[in-house]
Amino acid sequence: MADDKNCLFCKIARKEIPAKILHEDDRCVAFHDINPQAPVHFLVIPKRHIPGLNEITPGDSDEIGHILQTIRELAKKTGISGNGYRVINNVGSYGGQTVFHIHFHVLGGRALAWPPG
């Protein structure tokens, strides 16, 4: 697993920082957000350090696809797939990205407003 020794999400993936893990496999980790914005709010990250969406390459397609499939399965598991949910990927500082390790927020469990911010 290529990682960044100081990255918060890499530390979660290595279990150096505790998190409420919802799912883990050989490629990704899903955990509950520490400041949930909806009744269901979790994040899905690759175990391998990728700073953000702008840094993915064609070689990352399988890994990103795996994450999206995992999101779909976790939406079913958490009971939000029927009524719908939102998947958010913030890119860069103007996009609201505060941790520079690609991650996907999944929110559901209530009707979500638009526009978000």
All heavy atoms as an XYZ file, in Angstrom:
911
protein
N       0.842     -1.179      0.000
C       0.000      0.000      0.000
C       0.886      1.241      0.000
O       1.598      1.491      0.952
C      -0.910     -0.029      1.236
C      -1.612      1.273      1.522
S      -2.757      1.283      2.934
C      -1.789      0.697      4.286
N       0.867      1.976     -1.099
C       1.594      3.247     -1.136
C       0.803      4.245     -0.305
O      -0.398      4.367     -0.459
C       1.724      3.734     -2.573
N       1.481      4.922      0.597
C       0.769      5.878      1.425
C       1.650      7.057      1.776
O       2.807      7.125      1.407
C       0.205      5.213      2.680
C       1.282      4.628      3.591
O       2.456      4.989      3.463
O       0.933      3.814      4.445
N       1.050      7.980      2.466
C       1.724      9.170      2.951
C       1.745      9.053      4.475
O       0.685      8.986      5.100
C       0.947     10.407      2.491
C       1.544     11.710      2.979
O       2.125     11.736      4.086
O       1.411     12.707      2.270
N       2.926      9.014      5.060
C       3.021      8.744      6.494
C       2.300      9.773      7.357
O       1.932      9.476      8.486
C       4.484      8.613      6.925
C       5.271      9.890      6.823
C       6.691      9.695      7.296
C       7.431     11.024      7.225
N       8.651     11.005      7.965
N       2.046     10.979      6.841
C       1.375     12.004      7.626
C      -0.092     12.196      7.268
O      -0.766     13.025      7.867
C       2.108     13.339      7.468
C       3.513     13.275      8.028
O       3.721     12.780      9.127
N       4.479     13.733      7.260
N      -0.595     11.459      6.297
C      -1.971     11.607      5.841
C      -2.950     11.016      6.856
O      -2.811      9.859      7.262
C      -2.138     10.928      4.478
S      -3.836     10.803      3.909
N      -3.938     11.803      7.253
C      -4.942     11.359      8.218
C      -5.635     10.084      7.762
O      -5.781      9.137      8.536
C      -5.980     12.479      8.425
C      -7.183     12.134      9.293
C      -6.757     11.919     10.738
C      -8.228     13.230      9.186
N      -6.065     10.025      6.496
C      -6.787      8.854      6.031
C      -5.875      7.652      5.844
O      -6.312      6.514      6.045
C      -7.580      9.165      4.759
C      -8.780     10.057      5.002
C      -9.448     10.629      3.936
C      -9.255     10.326      6.280
C     -10.562     11.438      4.134
C     -10.358     11.132      6.499
C     -11.015     11.694      5.414
N      -4.626      7.855      5.499
C      -3.679      6.735      5.468
C      -3.506      6.170      6.874
O      -3.432      4.952      7.050
C      -2.330      7.172      4.903
S      -2.307      7.463      3.122
N      -3.476      7.040      7.879
C      -3.351      6.583      9.266
C      -4.576      5.782      9.690
O      -4.445      4.787     10.405
C      -3.130      7.769     10.203
C      -1.750      8.393     10.058
C      -1.583      9.582     10.988
C      -0.196     10.176     10.846
N       0.015     11.308     11.767
N      -5.762      6.186      9.229
C      -6.966      5.406      9.516
C      -6.871      4.052      8.829
O      -7.158      3.016      9.437
C      -8.241      6.177      9.107
C      -8.461      7.354     10.073
C      -9.461      5.253      9.074
C      -9.575      8.299      9.678
N      -6.444      4.031      7.572
C      -6.319      2.770      6.831
C      -5.315      1.829      7.496
O      -5.506      0.612      7.488
C      -5.918      3.045      5.382
N      -4.264      2.396      8.081
C      -3.252      1.582      8.781
C      -3.663      1.273     10.221
O      -2.915      0.638     10.951
C      -1.907      2.319      8.787
C      -1.242      2.438      7.447
C       0.191      2.944      7.564
N       0.319      4.181      8.306
C       0.474      5.408      7.761
N       0.514      5.549      6.449
N       0.593      6.466      8.532
N      -4.810      1.791     10.646
C      -5.335      1.598     12.003
C      -4.471      2.265     13.079
O      -4.431      1.815     14.220
C      -5.574      0.131     12.292
C      -6.629     -0.470     11.370
C      -7.020     -1.847     11.797
C      -8.164     -2.394     11.004
N      -8.090     -2.334      9.575
N      -3.797      3.340     12.706
C      -3.034      4.129     13.667
C      -3.932      5.131     14.373
O      -3.590      5.622     15.452
C      -1.891      4.855     12.966
C      -0.835      3.919     12.413
C       0.207      4.639     11.579
O       0.164      5.889     11.488
O       1.057      3.950     10.999
N      -5.052      5.474     13.744
C      -6.049      6.373     14.311
C      -7.364      5.599     14.324
O      -7.744      5.007     13.312
C      -6.197      7.655     13.465
C      -4.913      8.470     13.521
C      -7.385      8.484     13.923
C      -4.938      9.705     12.639
N      -8.067      5.595     15.455
C      -9.327      4.837     15.500
C     -10.408      5.479     14.637
O     -10.459      6.694     14.474
C      -9.707      4.871     16.973
C      -8.996      6.045     17.543
C      -7.748      6.237     16.730
N     -11.242      4.639     14.088
C     -12.408      5.072     13.318
C     -13.471      3.996     13.469
O     -13.154      2.829     13.715
C     -12.050      5.260     11.848
N     -14.714      4.390     13.311
C     -15.811      3.435     13.371
C     -15.948      2.825     11.969
O     -16.611      3.371     11.090
C     -17.097      4.128     13.815
C     -18.227      3.173     14.079
C     -19.438      3.904     14.639
C     -20.596      2.923     14.753
N     -21.835      3.629     15.123
N     -15.276      1.700     11.776
C     -15.182      1.046     10.464
C     -16.508      0.381     10.107
O     -17.067     -0.380     10.894
C     -14.040      0.006     10.442
C     -12.692      0.653     10.808
C     -13.974     -0.699      9.090
C     -12.169      1.666      9.835
N     -16.969      0.670      8.910
C     -18.194      0.083      8.385
C     -17.862     -1.079      7.444
O     -18.593     -2.057      7.364
C     -18.977      1.172      7.637
C     -20.292      0.828      6.992
C     -21.304      0.357      8.038
C     -20.837      2.048      6.249
N     -16.719     -0.976      6.757
C     -16.315     -1.984      5.780
C     -14.814     -1.864      5.558
O     -14.264     -0.765      5.580
C     -17.046     -1.740      4.445
C     -16.501     -2.534      3.312
N     -16.907     -3.826      3.055
C     -15.567     -2.233      2.365
C     -16.252     -4.275      1.993
N     -15.439     -3.330      1.561
N     -14.183     -3.001      5.310
C     -12.770     -3.005      4.921
C     -12.522     -4.213      4.051
O     -13.019     -5.307      4.318
C     -11.858     -3.047      6.142
C     -10.387     -3.024      5.769
C      -9.463     -2.946      6.974
O      -9.923     -3.125      8.119
O      -8.255     -2.741      6.739
N     -11.768     -4.001      2.971
C     -11.296     -5.101      2.155
C      -9.861     -4.785      1.758
O      -9.244     -3.887      2.340
C     -12.231     -5.356      0.948
C     -12.356     -4.178     -0.002
O     -11.356     -3.461     -0.232
O     -13.466     -3.963     -0.539
N      -9.332     -5.513      0.787
C      -7.918     -5.328      0.447
C      -7.629     -4.008     -0.259
O      -6.483     -3.582     -0.328
C      -7.410     -6.504     -0.390
C      -8.147     -6.658     -1.709
O      -9.348     -6.328     -1.779
O      -7.521     -7.124     -2.682
N      -8.671     -3.309     -0.776
C      -8.453     -2.079     -1.530
C      -9.034     -0.819     -0.909
O      -8.588      0.283     -1.238
C      -9.012     -2.228     -2.941
C      -8.271     -3.282     -3.737
C      -8.623     -3.212     -5.186
N      -9.814     -4.013     -5.446
C     -10.364     -4.151     -6.637
N      -9.862     -3.544     -7.674
N     -11.428     -4.905     -6.785
N     -10.041     -0.944     -0.048
C     -10.664      0.266      0.486
C     -11.148      0.073      1.918
O     -11.240     -1.046      2.411
C     -11.811      0.733     -0.414
S     -13.273     -0.314     -0.437
N     -11.430      1.208      2.546
C     -11.970      1.245      3.900
C     -13.140      2.223      3.892
O     -13.054      3.294      3.285
C     -10.912      1.732      4.925
C     -11.496      1.816      6.326
C      -9.690      0.849      4.914
N     -14.217      1.856      4.571
C     -15.351      2.753      4.770
C     -15.530      2.956      6.263
O     -15.450      2.002      7.033
C     -16.615      2.170      4.155
N     -15.757      4.196      6.660
C     -15.928      4.495      8.073
C     -16.909      5.641      8.247
O     -17.117      6.450      7.347
C     -14.581      4.815      8.743
C     -13.772      5.883      8.051
C     -13.875      7.208      8.442
C     -12.909      5.554      7.022
C     -13.121      8.187      7.806
C     -12.157      6.527      6.377
C     -12.264      7.854      6.773
N     -17.533      5.682      9.424
C     -18.515      6.713      9.725
C     -17.823      8.064      9.904
O     -16.745      8.146     10.495
C     -19.304      6.347     10.980
C     -20.164      5.139     10.791
N     -21.423      5.199     10.255
C     -19.930      3.825     11.027
C     -21.944      3.993     10.186
N     -21.050      3.126     10.649
N     -18.465      9.119      9.390
C     -17.941     10.476      9.527
C     -18.008     10.894     10.998
O     -18.992     10.593     11.684
C     -18.758     11.439      8.662
C     -18.074     12.777      8.476
O     -18.044     13.569      9.447
O     -17.569     13.040      7.373
N     -16.983     11.586     11.475
C     -16.965     12.015     12.877
C     -17.895     13.204     13.120
O     -18.208     13.518     14.261
C     -15.540     12.338     13.385
C     -14.913     13.475     12.585
C     -14.673     11.093     13.378
C     -13.622     14.007     13.194
N     -18.332     13.878     12.057
C     -19.250     15.013     12.159
C     -20.372     14.813     11.142
O     -20.437     15.515     10.142
C     -18.490     16.320     11.912
C     -19.354     17.536     12.113
O     -20.332     17.500     12.847
N     -19.007     18.614     11.447
N     -21.251     13.842     11.390
C     -22.246     13.481     10.373
C     -23.202     14.623     10.031
O     -23.648     15.356     10.917
C     -22.991     12.300     10.999
C     -22.727     12.378     12.454
C     -21.406     13.068     12.611
N     -23.493     14.736      8.731
C     -24.393     15.762      8.228
C     -25.746     15.197      7.824
O     -26.590     15.916      7.286
C     -23.737     16.470      7.035
C     -22.413     17.119      7.374
C     -22.548     18.195      8.434
O     -23.331     19.123      8.277
N     -21.813     18.066      9.539
N     -25.953     13.924      8.055
C     -27.207     13.234      7.760
C     -27.285     12.028      8.687
O     -26.271     11.645      9.291
C     -27.233     12.798      6.291
N     -28.472     11.407      8.821
C     -28.573     10.230      9.684
C     -27.580      9.122      9.319
O     -27.076      8.424     10.205
C     -30.018      9.769      9.488
C     -30.760     11.028      9.145
C     -29.788     11.825      8.306
N     -27.303      8.960      8.041
C     -26.257      8.043      7.586
C     -25.219      8.901      6.876
O     -25.545      9.639      5.943
C     -26.811      6.961      6.632
C     -25.674      6.103      6.083
C     -27.856      6.106      7.334
N     -23.986      8.852      7.330
C     -22.898      9.614      6.704
C     -21.600      8.854      6.933
O     -21.122      8.755      8.057
C     -22.805     11.014      7.304
C     -21.783     11.888      6.635
N     -21.635     13.218      6.983
C     -20.869     11.662      5.665
C     -20.674     13.759      6.249
N     -20.176     12.814      5.446
N     -21.096      8.274      5.857
C     -19.833      7.568      5.942
C     -18.937      7.964      4.781
O     -19.388      8.588      3.821
C     -20.046      6.045      6.009
C     -20.771      5.431      4.845
C     -20.081      4.989      3.714
C     -22.151      5.247      4.888
C     -20.754      4.401      2.659
C     -22.830      4.659      3.834
C     -22.127      4.235      2.713
N     -17.663      7.652      4.914
C     -16.675      7.926      3.880
C     -16.097      6.618      3.381
O     -15.968      5.659      4.148
C     -15.520      8.776      4.432
C     -15.823     10.241      4.706
C     -16.568     10.396      6.007
C     -14.535     11.030      4.749
N     -15.736      6.594      2.112
C     -15.052      5.445      1.534
C     -13.760      5.959      0.914
O     -13.782      6.920      0.130
C     -15.912      4.708      0.487
C     -15.185      3.472     -0.018
C     -17.283      4.341      1.062
N     -12.659      5.331      1.289
C     -11.331      5.751      0.816
C     -10.580      4.549      0.253
O     -10.781      3.425      0.711
C     -10.492      6.381      1.952
C     -10.163      5.337      3.033
C     -11.202      7.586      2.542
C      -9.110      5.777      4.041
N      -9.696      4.788     -0.712
C      -8.798      3.707     -1.095
C      -7.719      3.571     -0.026
O      -7.354      4.547      0.638
C      -8.191      4.195     -2.419
C      -8.229      5.680     -2.315
C      -9.465      6.002     -1.498
N      -7.227      2.362      0.149
C      -6.112      2.181      1.089
C      -4.842      2.821      0.541
O      -4.022      3.330      1.304
C      -5.883      0.696      1.362
C      -6.939      0.104      2.276
C      -6.596     -1.329      2.637
C      -7.512     -1.842      3.725
N      -7.201     -3.235      4.068
N      -4.716      2.808     -0.756
C      -3.550      3.417     -1.403
C      -3.735      4.924     -1.450
O      -4.802      5.419     -1.776
C      -3.387      2.849     -2.817
C      -2.134      3.301     -3.525
C      -1.931      2.527     -4.822
N      -3.042      2.672     -5.740
C      -3.149      3.662     -6.638
N      -2.233      4.603     -6.711
N      -4.183      3.696     -7.452
N      -2.703      5.663     -1.127
C      -2.786      7.120     -1.109
C      -2.872      7.691     -2.519
O      -1.976      7.484     -3.339
C      -1.580      7.726     -0.381
C      -1.662      9.212     -0.251
N      -2.438      9.821      0.697
C      -1.090     10.197     -0.978
C      -2.330     11.130      0.560
N      -1.521     11.384     -0.450
N      -3.981      8.364     -2.783
C      -4.169      9.157     -3.998
C      -4.646     10.512     -3.483
O      -5.669     10.581     -2.799
C      -5.238      8.543     -4.936
C      -4.874      7.116     -5.344
C      -5.436      9.429     -6.166
C      -6.001      6.368     -6.065
N      -3.929     11.605     -3.759
C      -4.282     12.894     -3.171
C      -5.690     13.392     -3.500
O      -6.351     13.995     -2.656
C      -3.226     13.850     -3.708
C      -2.057     12.968     -4.006
C      -2.656     11.678     -4.490
N      -6.162     13.173     -4.707
C      -7.487     13.662     -5.070
C      -7.865     13.230     -6.467
O      -7.096     12.571     -7.177
N      -9.055     13.611     -6.879
C      -9.572     13.226     -8.190
C      -8.673     13.719     -9.323
O      -8.504     13.022    -10.326
C     -10.992     13.770     -8.363
C     -11.769     13.263     -9.563
C     -11.996     11.753     -9.481
C     -13.104     13.981     -9.666
N      -8.069     14.882     -9.173
C      -7.183     15.405    -10.221
C      -5.922     14.567    -10.404
O      -5.248     14.690    -11.415
C      -6.790     16.853     -9.931
C      -7.918     17.822    -10.191
O      -8.839     17.521    -10.948
N      -7.848     18.984     -9.579
N      -5.605     13.742     -9.429
C      -4.383     12.939     -9.501
C      -4.624     11.495     -9.945
O      -3.672     10.725    -10.031
C      -3.673     12.952     -8.150
C      -3.024     14.282     -7.806
C      -4.014     15.349     -7.360
O      -5.051     15.026     -6.761
O      -3.741     16.533     -7.647
N      -5.871     11.103    -10.205
C      -6.073      9.726    -10.649
C      -5.566      9.565    -12.075
O      -5.487     10.524    -12.838
C      -7.549      9.257    -10.521
C      -8.470     10.029    -11.453
C      -8.009      9.308     -9.092
C      -9.868      9.436    -11.534
N      -5.196      8.338    -12.402
C      -4.692      8.002    -13.729
C      -5.564      6.890    -14.309
O      -6.348      6.268    -13.577
C      -3.243      7.500    -13.635
O      -3.238      6.238    -12.954
C      -2.337      8.490    -12.900
N      -5.419      6.610    -15.603
C      -6.174      5.492    -16.181
C      -5.939      4.180    -15.427
O      -6.837      3.346    -15.328
C      -5.667      5.424    -17.613
C      -5.283      6.838    -17.930
C      -4.689      7.357    -16.639
N      -4.777      4.021    -14.830
C      -4.476      2.818    -14.059
C      -5.264      2.709    -12.766
O      -5.301      1.647    -12.149
N      -5.899      3.794    -12.350
C      -6.694      3.793    -11.119
C      -8.158      3.432    -11.368
O      -8.939      3.344    -10.417
C      -6.641      5.173    -10.450
C      -5.243      5.560    -10.015
O      -4.499      4.670     -9.539
O      -4.887      6.749    -10.144
N      -8.535      3.227    -12.609
C      -9.947      2.999    -12.950
C     -10.552      1.822    -12.203
O     -11.678      1.915    -11.696
C     -10.105      2.790    -14.455
O      -9.759      3.957    -15.143
N      -9.830      0.720    -12.116
C     -10.358     -0.455    -11.422
C     -10.577     -0.166     -9.940
O     -11.594     -0.553     -9.360
C      -9.421     -1.651    -11.618
C     -10.022     -2.934    -11.075
O     -11.159     -3.266    -11.458
O      -9.354     -3.599    -10.258
N      -9.642      0.545     -9.339
C      -9.745      0.863     -7.908
C     -10.920      1.809     -7.638
O     -11.694      1.593     -6.708
C      -8.436      1.494     -7.433
C      -8.296      1.583     -5.953
C      -6.853      1.803     -5.535
O      -5.992      2.073     -6.384
O      -6.597      1.699     -4.332
N     -11.082      2.835     -8.470
C     -12.196      3.773     -8.296
C     -13.523      3.059     -8.567
O     -14.508      3.265     -7.834
C     -12.025      5.012     -9.199
C     -10.726      5.771     -8.850
C     -13.244      5.928     -9.109
C     -10.617      6.270     -7.421
N     -13.553      2.210     -9.570
C     -14.756      1.416     -9.833
C     -15.108      0.519     -8.655
O     -16.275      0.373     -8.295
N     -14.099     -0.071     -8.037
C     -14.313     -0.914     -6.859
C     -14.926     -0.088     -5.723
O     -15.843     -0.549     -5.034
C     -12.994     -1.550     -6.414
C     -13.106     -2.334     -5.153
N     -13.710     -3.568     -5.095
C     -12.717     -2.044     -3.876
C     -13.682     -4.009     -3.848
N     -13.080     -3.097     -3.092
N     -14.434      1.124     -5.529
C     -14.974      1.996     -4.483
C     -16.445      2.301     -4.760
O     -17.280      2.245     -3.855
C     -14.131      3.281     -4.357
C     -12.786      2.947     -3.699
C     -14.871      4.362     -3.568
C     -11.777      4.065     -3.720
N     -16.785      2.594     -6.022
C     -18.183      2.897     -6.350
C     -19.081      1.677     -6.144
O     -20.211      1.803     -5.648
C     -18.286      3.433     -7.773
C     -17.614      4.797     -7.989
C     -17.671      5.190     -9.460
C     -18.234      5.872     -7.114
N     -18.592      0.500     -6.473
C     -19.359     -0.723     -6.208
C     -19.536     -0.922     -4.699
O     -20.607     -1.341     -4.241
C     -18.655     -1.944     -6.814
C     -18.630     -1.967     -8.322
C     -19.985     -2.271     -8.926
O     -20.857     -2.847     -8.286
N     -20.175     -1.869    -10.165
N     -18.501     -0.621     -3.942
C     -18.569     -0.732     -2.485
C     -19.598      0.238     -1.930
O     -20.384     -0.123     -1.038
C     -17.175     -0.490     -1.863
O     -16.270     -1.483     -2.363
C     -17.217     -0.555     -0.349
N     -19.629      1.461     -2.453
C     -20.625      2.442     -2.023
C     -22.029      1.897     -2.266
O     -22.899      1.974     -1.387
C     -20.408      3.793     -2.731
C     -19.140      4.476     -2.188
C     -21.636      4.696     -2.585
C     -18.697      5.688     -2.984
N     -22.260      1.335     -3.444
C     -23.568      0.775     -3.757
C     -23.958     -0.295     -2.743
O     -25.076     -0.314     -2.224
C     -23.577      0.196     -5.170
C     -24.963     -0.294     -5.585
C     -24.914     -1.120     -6.829
N     -24.297     -2.404     -6.455
C     -23.777     -3.253     -7.301
N     -23.749     -2.994     -8.574
N     -23.256     -4.388     -6.883
N     -23.037     -1.203     -2.435
C     -23.327     -2.277     -1.482
C     -23.556     -1.741     -0.069
O     -24.438     -2.212      0.644
C     -22.202     -3.312     -1.493
C     -22.104     -4.094     -2.785
C     -23.399     -4.822     -3.141
O     -23.999     -5.444     -2.240
O     -23.824     -4.746     -4.311
N     -22.783     -0.747      0.332
C     -22.948     -0.179      1.670
C     -24.237      0.628      1.781
O     -24.844      0.687      2.854
C     -21.735      0.664      2.055
C     -20.445     -0.136      2.268
C     -19.275      0.800      2.514
C     -20.598     -1.137      3.402
N     -24.672      1.233      0.693
C     -25.968      1.930      0.697
C     -27.090      0.928      0.955
O     -28.026      1.213      1.715
C     -26.179      2.668     -0.622
N     -26.984     -0.246      0.351
C     -27.972     -1.298      0.623
C     -27.885     -1.732      2.087
O     -28.897     -1.836      2.777
C     -27.735     -2.512     -0.268
C     -28.070     -2.306     -1.715
C     -27.759     -3.576     -2.497
C     -27.852     -3.370     -3.981
N     -27.444     -4.571     -4.736
N     -26.664     -1.987      2.550
C     -26.445     -2.484      3.914
C     -26.959     -1.509      4.971
O     -27.496     -1.927      5.993
C     -24.948     -2.745      4.117
C     -24.569     -3.243      5.487
C     -23.067     -3.473      5.589
C     -22.666     -3.893      6.993
N     -21.218     -4.104      7.103
N     -26.808     -0.208      4.725
C     -27.221      0.796      5.707
C     -28.673      1.230      5.519
O     -29.170      2.070      6.274
C     -26.302      2.033      5.662
O     -26.326      2.587      4.334
C     -24.879      1.678      6.068
N     -29.346      0.688      4.512
C     -30.766      0.959      4.321
C     -31.111      2.255      3.619
O     -32.256      2.702      3.686
N     -30.148      2.856      2.928
C     -30.428      4.136      2.265
C     -30.615      4.010      0.755
O     -30.977      4.988      0.098
C     -29.344      5.200      2.573
C     -27.960      4.752      2.083
C     -29.333      5.518      4.063
C     -26.884      5.815      2.203
N     -30.411      2.833      0.210
C     -30.471      2.705     -1.250
C     -31.876      2.897     -1.800
O     -32.038      3.427     -2.898
C     -29.886      1.371     -1.710
O     -30.663      0.301     -1.236
N     -32.903      2.504     -1.048
C     -34.273      2.580     -1.548
C     -34.759      3.993     -1.806
O     -35.326      4.282     -2.862
N     -34.534      4.891     -0.860
C     -35.005      6.277     -0.996
C     -33.988      7.193     -1.646
O     -34.307      8.314     -2.009
C     -35.406      6.846      0.370
C     -36.684      6.235      0.881
O     -37.587      5.926      0.107
N     -36.764      6.046      2.186
N     -32.765      6.745     -1.762
C     -31.728      7.551     -2.398
C     -30.713      8.094     -1.410
O     -30.945      8.153     -0.207
N     -29.604      8.509     -1.972
C     -28.494      9.008     -1.177
C     -27.624      9.877     -2.060
O     -27.798      9.922     -3.274
C     -27.691      7.855     -0.558
C     -27.189      6.825     -1.552
C     -25.886      6.873     -2.036
C     -28.018      5.797     -2.010
C     -25.424      5.928     -2.944
C     -27.565      4.854     -2.905
C     -26.264      4.919     -3.373
O     -25.808      3.983     -4.264
N     -26.687     10.566     -1.457
C     -25.782     11.449     -2.189
C     -24.350     10.968     -1.988
O     -23.951     10.615     -0.882
C     -25.929     12.880     -1.675
C     -25.100     13.888     -2.460
C     -25.431     15.319     -2.069
N     -26.788     15.614     -2.497
C     -27.535     16.588     -1.978
N     -27.054     17.361     -1.021
N     -28.752     16.791     -2.412
N     -23.587     10.991     -3.078
C     -22.160     10.674     -3.044
C     -21.421     11.957     -3.414
O     -21.700     12.554     -4.452
C     -21.794      9.550     -4.036
C     -20.292      9.263     -3.999
C     -22.600      8.292     -3.741
N     -20.507     12.361     -2.561
C     -19.790     13.624     -2.752
C     -18.288     13.363     -2.767
O     -17.759     12.663     -1.906
C     -20.105     14.624     -1.618
C     -21.605     14.883     -1.544
C     -19.319     15.925     -1.786
C     -22.038     15.588     -0.277
N     -17.635     13.974     -3.748
C     -16.174     13.966     -3.795
C     -15.729     15.408     -3.957
O     -15.949     16.010     -5.003
C     -15.655     13.104     -4.952
C     -14.162     13.219     -5.119
O     -13.697     13.782     -6.093
N     -13.422     12.716     -4.172
N     -15.170     15.968     -2.905
C     -14.674     17.345     -2.956
C     -13.289     17.348     -3.589
O     -12.443     16.519     -3.231
C     -14.612     17.942     -1.556
C     -15.966     17.982     -0.880
O     -16.968     18.257     -1.512
N     -15.990     17.690      0.409
N     -13.051     18.290     -4.511
C     -11.782     18.355     -5.222
C     -11.146     19.721     -5.006
O     -11.715     20.743     -5.401
C     -11.972     18.094     -6.738
C     -10.628     18.128     -7.458
C     -12.677     16.764     -6.971
N      -9.978     19.727     -4.393
C      -9.236     20.967     -4.183
C      -9.853     21.864     -3.122
O     -10.955     21.621     -2.635
N      -9.123     22.902     -2.766
C      -9.558     23.774     -1.676
C     -10.862     24.499     -2.003
O     -11.730     24.628     -1.138
C      -8.456     24.772     -1.312
O      -8.112     25.552     -2.435
N     -11.054     24.964     -3.226
C     -12.312     25.631     -3.584
C     -13.476     24.648     -3.592
O     -14.618     25.039     -3.382
C     -12.203     26.307     -4.948
C     -11.622     27.705     -4.922
C     -10.759     28.118     -3.919
C     -11.929     28.601     -5.930
C     -10.223     29.389     -3.920
C     -11.393     29.878     -5.932
C     -10.544     30.272     -4.926
O     -10.026     31.539     -4.930
N     -13.209     23.396     -3.829
C     -14.248     22.376     -3.810
C     -14.563     21.864     -2.414
O     -15.441     21.036     -2.241
N     -13.822     22.347     -1.421
C     -14.081     21.962     -0.043
C     -13.257     20.786      0.453
O     -13.513     20.261      1.533
N     -12.249     20.366     -0.313
C     -11.419     19.241      0.121
C     -10.494     19.706      1.240
O      -9.737     20.665      1.077
C     -10.611     18.689     -1.053
C      -9.837     17.437     -0.712
C      -9.105     16.843     -1.912
O      -9.080     17.412     -2.998
N      -8.494     15.695     -1.704
N     -10.571     19.038      2.378
C      -9.716     19.398      3.513
C      -8.698     18.314      3.835
O      -7.677     18.588      4.457
C     -10.552     19.707      4.775
O     -11.355     18.576      5.086
C     -11.434     20.931      4.557
N      -8.975     17.071      3.435
C      -8.011     15.978      3.581
C      -7.630     15.559      2.177
O      -8.486     15.159      1.381
C      -8.608     14.785      4.372
C      -7.595     13.640      4.447
C      -9.036     15.224      5.769
N      -6.354     15.667      1.855
C      -5.901     15.416      0.490
C      -5.503     13.951      0.292
O      -4.360     13.603      0.044
C      -4.818     16.425      0.107
C      -5.434     17.792     -0.076
C      -5.589     18.645      1.004
C      -5.935     18.181     -1.300
C      -6.213     19.875      0.860
C      -6.561     19.411     -1.467
C      -6.696     20.261     -0.386
N      -6.522     13.129      0.431
C      -6.528     11.694      0.139
C      -7.917     11.485     -0.447
O      -8.912     11.782      0.226
C      -6.346     10.901      1.431
C      -6.304      9.409      1.262
N      -5.207      8.674      1.651
C      -7.201      8.523      0.776
C      -5.449      7.374      1.420
N      -6.664      7.276      0.878
N      -8.001     11.043     -1.684
C      -9.306     10.945     -2.330
C     -10.278     10.181     -1.445
O      -9.924      9.162     -0.852
C      -9.199     10.321     -3.747
C     -10.497     10.561     -4.528
C      -8.816      8.863     -3.696
C     -10.384     10.231     -6.010
N     -11.487     10.724     -1.322
C     -12.498     10.081     -0.495
C     -13.881     10.477     -0.985
O     -14.057     11.524     -1.605
C     -12.319     10.431      0.987
C     -12.344     11.901      1.303
N     -11.277     12.737      1.045
C     -13.307     12.677      1.852
C     -11.579     13.965      1.430
N     -12.819     13.960      1.923
N     -14.819      9.619     -0.714
C     -16.188      9.816     -1.142
C     -17.086      9.821      0.086
O     -17.109      8.850      0.835
C     -16.606      8.696     -2.107
C     -15.771      8.682     -3.362
C     -14.564      8.003     -3.398
C     -16.190      9.363     -4.489
C     -13.778      7.997     -4.544
C     -15.404      9.363     -5.647
C     -14.202      8.680     -5.669
N     -17.801     10.926      0.286
C     -18.798     11.008      1.352
C     -20.082     10.384      0.824
O     -20.478     10.631     -0.324
C     -19.110     12.469      1.704
C     -18.002     13.200      2.370
N     -17.935     13.333      3.741
C     -16.925     13.856      1.868
C     -16.866     14.045      4.051
N     -16.233     14.371      2.935
N     -20.753      9.614      1.650
C     -22.057      9.043      1.312
C     -23.018      9.488      2.401
O     -22.789      9.221      3.585
C     -21.995      7.505      1.218
C     -23.358      6.941      0.830
C     -20.919      7.067      0.224
N     -24.078     10.204      1.981
C     -25.059     10.738      2.921
C     -26.446     10.259      2.531
O     -26.792     10.240      1.356
C     -25.056     12.260      2.910
C     -23.775     12.931      3.390
C     -22.896     13.285      2.222
C     -24.118     14.172      4.180
N     -27.243      9.909      3.539
C     -28.609      9.487      3.287
C     -29.387      9.381      4.586
O     -28.925      9.788      5.643
N     -30.581      8.841      4.462
C     -31.426      8.677      5.637
C     -32.427      9.792      5.831
O     -33.226      9.769      6.765
N     -32.381     10.796      4.962
C     -33.347     11.898      4.956
C     -33.283     12.566      3.582
O     -32.324     12.346      2.832
C     -33.057     12.922      6.055
C     -31.752     13.680      5.862
C     -31.670     14.880      6.830
N     -30.365     15.490      6.835
C     -29.927     16.369      5.921
N     -30.670     16.708      4.894
N     -28.715     16.888      6.041
N     -34.291     13.384      3.279
C     -34.250     14.154      2.036
C     -33.123     15.178      2.145
O     -32.985     15.852      3.166
C     -35.591     14.841      1.792
N     -32.308     15.278      1.110
C     -31.170     16.190      1.101
C     -31.493     17.402      0.234
O     -32.038     17.255     -0.860
C     -29.925     15.458      0.584
C     -29.521     14.232      1.399
C     -28.476     13.423      0.679
C     -29.030     14.643      2.781
N     -31.152     18.576      0.718
C     -31.454     19.827      0.004
C     -30.457     20.083     -1.123
O     -29.358     19.533     -1.144
C     -31.434     20.992      0.988
N     -30.863     20.923     -2.044
C     -29.992     21.352     -3.139
C     -30.269     22.813     -3.404
O     -31.421     23.220     -3.370
C     -30.260     20.522     -4.405
C     -29.174     20.700     -5.406
C     -29.179     21.553     -6.468
C     -27.903     20.051     -5.427
N     -27.996     21.462     -7.153
C     -27.190     20.544     -6.522
C     -27.293     19.112     -4.606
C     -25.900     20.136     -6.838
C     -26.019     18.701     -4.918
C     -25.344     19.202     -6.026
N     -29.315     23.675     -3.646
C     -27.889     23.371     -3.748
C     -27.257     23.158     -2.383
O     -27.759     23.665     -1.376
C     -27.296     24.587     -4.450
C     -28.213     25.710     -4.100
C     -29.586     25.095     -3.944
N     -26.143     22.426     -2.369
C     -25.532     22.060     -1.093
C     -24.743     23.174     -0.417
O     -24.504     23.104      0.773
C     -24.604     20.900     -1.463
C     -24.264     21.157     -2.869
C     -25.475     21.790     -3.494
N     -24.256     24.176     -1.165
C     -23.456     25.158     -0.440
C     -22.937     26.274     -1.218
O     -23.080     26.574     -2.299
